[in-house]
Amino acid sequence: MTLTIDLSTLAIVNALIVLVCGIAFLLETIIRRSDEVGRLWSMFFVGMIFALIAYIVGASQPDAWWAFAAGNGAFVCSLGLIWAGARRANSRRAFLPLVIPAGVVTVGSGLLQGPGQGYWTGAIELFTGAALFCGLSAVEFARGALRRLPSARVLSVGLGVMTVYYATRTIGFVVLGPDDPTWDAVYGAATSTLIETALTALGAMTLSSMQADRFRKTAVLDADYGTRVTIDGIVGADDFRSQAESWLLRAIRGRTTLVLLLVELADLAEVNTAFGRAAGDAAIRLTGRLALTHAPTAALVGHLTPRRFALLMELPSNDAVEGIADRIGDAVLSTPVDEQDRFRASTFRGIATTRTYGARYDDLFRAASDAVAVDKAAARALADRGGATASPAEPKLSGN
């Protein structure tokens, strides 16, 4: 005797699994802490639930052919939200203007086909969109901050497999058609439903694990670094990146050399421990104000993390960039943090130029961060030998 499970039953089981996974992830995100990444990934589960409900409606009501189009659009958007959340977890823009139109196009193409296609309404657009966002997500989970997380690597592999599946499913649909027995056995509705259920379960486990790792890391950073402060004239991390990328595009067109200078407050954890969190926050404010004071007039100044500030400027024509960095460092070191003058703050600096590292923000930021790490190592080596604090080791940079 052969056990046969019809498509409606599979869809209902899939919807229940997605519903349980989605509710568990939503509750976990709310209980721990709701951030933009968690909200985007939570919307993935909401979209998947909507898509599966739409498929159930379409499968159970012959006249509700439009439900398949709606479900396809929600499914594509859901996969796009995984990618958008991964980009935000890597401190990149979410690119929602690409995700939402992709879903709208998928819905519209299905509606334009009209009745008669049944379950395969808008199938090519669905498969193409799914392959696109699975592939983009696989790449995003394998890069940046996420690549250090084992769960992200697992999900990247799973999404890579899904990319191949949907890409070949698209080709097979065009070449063989949904009525071909071979295509139906490998890529038919029953098989795809089981695969999508597995993807949802894998996503729920790995995304939850990633959120736990991210929140744990953020908690450590908050305790170690301090508080993000608001200073007039200094933009936040997201605004700094957005404006910096615009500057870099203009620099390419104008063949202008830009310089990224990172200024990082040293030993903030020790300050918080010895003098209290308020003293550490005061040191952060002092560093930010002095960085802004000594920055060139046309420089873009941002507060990237509680202890790190960034300055983006044109390569000076009559001054060395290290001179600007040294003036900021000297001003911070010579200015009392509080009225009691209990301690003086110090900084590490790192410099990178578009002339050397190119005009991509990520490359420039990575090079400047590496220079900060070099400055830290040099300072600690001198401290071990009883010397003074080291200054940035890059050659003098000026416009002359």
Stockholm file with secondary structure:
# STOCKHOLM 1.0

chainA/1-400         MTLTIDLSTLAIVNALIVLVCGIAFLLETIIRRSDEVGRLWSMFFVGMIFALIAYIVGASQPDAWWAFAAGNGAFVCSLGLIWAGARRANSRRAFLPLVIPAGVVTVGSGLLQGPGQGYWTGAIELFTGAALFCGLSAVEFARGALRRLPSARVLSVGLGVMTVYYATRTIGFVVLGPDDPTWDAVYGAATSTLIETALTALGAMTLSSMQADRFRKTAVLDADYGTRVTIDGIVGADDFRSQAESWLLRAIRGRTTLVLLLVELADLAEVNTAFGRAAGDAAIRLTGRLALTHAPTAALVGHLTPRRFALLMELPSNDAVEGIADRIGDAVLSTPVDEQDRFRASTFRGIATTRTYGARYDDLFRAASDAVAVDKAAARALADRGGATASPAEPKLSGN
#=GR chainA/1-400 SS CCCCCCHHHHHHHHHHHHHHHHHHHHHHHHHHCCCHHHHHHHHHHHHHHHHHHHHHHHHHCTTCTHHHHHHHHHHHHHHHHHHHHHHHHTTSCCCHHHHHHHHHHHHHHHHHHCTTCGGGTTHHHHHHHHHHHHHHHHHHHTSGGGGGSHHHHHHHHHHHHHHHHHHHHHHHHHHTCTTCHHHHHHHSHHHHHHHHHHHHHHHHHHHHHHHHHHHHHHHHHHHHHCCCCCCTTCEEHHHHHHHHHHHHHHHHHHTCCEEEEEEEESSHHHHHHHHCHHHHHHHHHHHHHHHHHHSCTTCEEEEEETTEEEEEEECCSSSCHHHHHHHHHHHHHHSCSSTTCCCCCCEEEEEEEHHHHCSCHHHHHHHHHHHHHHHHHHHHHHHHTTCCCCCCCSCCCCCC
#=GC SS_cons         CCCCCCHHHHHHHHHHHHHHHHHHHHHHHHHHCCCHHHHHHHHHHHHHHHHHHHHHHHHHCTTCTHHHHHHHHHHHHHHHHHHHHHHHHTTSCCCHHHHHHHHHHHHHHHHHHCTTCGGGTTHHHHHHHHHHHHHHHHHHHTSGGGGGSHHHHHHHHHHHHHHHHHHHHHHHHHHTCTTCHHHHHHHSHHHHHHHHHHHHHHHHHHHHHHHHHHHHHHHHHHHHHCCCCCCTTCEEHHHHHHHHHHHHHHHHHHTCCEEEEEEEESSHHHHHHHHCHHHHHHHHHHHHHHHHHHSCTTCEEEEEETTEEEEEEECCSSSCHHHHHHHHHHHHHHSCSSTTCCCCCCEEEEEEEHHHHCSCHHHHHHHHHHHHHHHHHHHHHHHHTTCCCCCCCSCCCCCC
//
